Amino acid sequence: MNTEAIIDFLEGRTEDKHGDECPDCRTRIEEWRQLHSRLHRSQLSDAPAAVLKDAYGIQQPRTTVGQALAALIFDSFKQPAFAGARGAVDSRQMVLRTAEFDVHIRISGKAENRQITGQIMTRTESGFVELARVHLLLNGEPIQSAELDALGEFEFDDTPVGQLSLQIDLPNLTVIGALGNEDNEDVV
């Protein structure tokens, strides 16, 4: 008898006389009968609910994301002695910093056709941040979004005037950094 025939016999789906007549099959049936009875014993019970919850938690992706504020550490409009040191004089350069990376930003163009470009660079050996989505916020609400390229760069065109900030969504962290304006206020 093969394994399937033995299980069918033990669960009452078939009647097989061969198991009664053949000593080898009878031994195999008895081994399977012991295993079958152990698996169907009433003392077997589910794991406690708390243990099951922890086990399911291992499989489910974590949705909690940390949040951090980026500090403005350089602004060419607030530090005019350095104007032009990081690019054209008619554009504004800024650097936002977090514990793990810097965001280099350039704001250029006239108010009706202004462009914001930037690059996110880690402050470790690895260089550029590649897995992130950057959102341009106006008064705390997203108005444009951009993916990073292979060099960690992003770009926003036709940006409005108002209280702007950047939100950077990384796999395990969301960073917010406010942008200032030409008049050294909190509005770009």
VENLINBEL-V514417 format. One record per residue. N is the residue number from 1. PSI is psi in whole degrees, 0 to 359 (NA if undefined). Layout:
# VENLINBEL-V514417
[[N & PSI] [N & PSI]]
This chain:
# VENLINBEL-V514417
[[1 & 138] [2 & 174] [3 & 317] [4 & 319] [5 & 322] [6 & 316] [7 & 317] [8 & 318] [9 & 315] [10 & 329] [11 & 6] [12 & 17] [13 & 340] [14 & 160] [15 & 113] [16 & 119] [17 & 341] [18 & 323] [19 & 332] [20 & 332] [21 & 330] [22 & 121] [23 & 323] [24 & 315] [25 & 324] [26 & 320] [27 & 315] [28 & 319] [29 & 319] [30 & 320] [31 & 315] [32 & 326] [33 & 318] [34 & 314] [35 & 316] [36 & 317] [37 & 326] [38 & 323] [39 & 338] [40 & 17] [41 & 148] [42 & 341] [43 & 348] [44 & 130] [45 & 166] [46 & 156] [47 & 155] [48 & 150] [49 & 321] [50 & 322] [51 & 318] [52 & 319] [53 & 316] [54 & 320] [55 & 317] [56 & 325] [57 & 332] [58 & 322] [59 & 328] [60 & 139] [61 & 145] [62 & 132] [63 & 356] [64 & 134] [65 & 131] [66 & 158] [67 & 146] [68 & 153] [69 & 138] [70 & 137] [71 & 139] [72 & 113] [73 & 347] [74 & 135] [75 & 114] [76 & 336] [77 & 335] [78 & 346] [79 & 71] [80 & 339] [81 & 336] [82 & 6] [83 & 132] [84 & 350] [85 & 333] [86 & 20] [87 & 199] [88 & 145] [89 & 330] [90 & 2] [91 & 161] [92 & 130] [93 & 141] [94 & 155] [95 & 123] [96 & 142] [97 & 139] [98 & 182] [99 & 332] [100 & 336] [101 & 167] [102 & 147] [103 & 112] [104 & 125] [105 & 141] [106 & 128] [107 & 121] [108 & 163] [109 & 172] [110 & 165] [111 & 325] [112 & 346] [113 & 50] [114 & 147] [115 & 139] [116 & 123] [117 & 155] [118 & 170] [119 & 134] [120 & 122] [121 & 133] [122 & 155] [123 & 26] [124 & 188] [125 & 337] [126 & 342] [127 & 266] [128 & 150] [129 & 129] [130 & 328] [131 & 86] [132 & 156] [133 & 132] [134 & 134] [135 & 136] [136 & 125] [137 & 138] [138 & 118] [139 & 38] [140 & 358] [141 & 135] [142 & 134] [143 & 336] [144 & 153] [145 & 152] [146 & 147] [147 & 154] [148 & 147] [149 & 188] [150 & 340] [151 & 12] [152 & 23] [153 & 151] [154 & 166] [155 & 140] [156 & 131] [157 & 158] [158 & 52] [159 & 139] [160 & 170] [161 & 140] [162 & 190] [163 & 98] [164 & 149] [165 & 165] [166 & 141] [167 & 124] [168 & 116] [169 & 109] [170 & 169] [171 & 325] [172 & 13] [173 & 140] [174 & 127] [175 & 136] [176 & 134] [177 & 127] [178 & 144] [179 & 143] [180 & 176] [181 & 179] [182 & 337] [183 & 18] [184 & 31] [185 & 181] [186 & 22] [187 & 133] [188 & NA]]
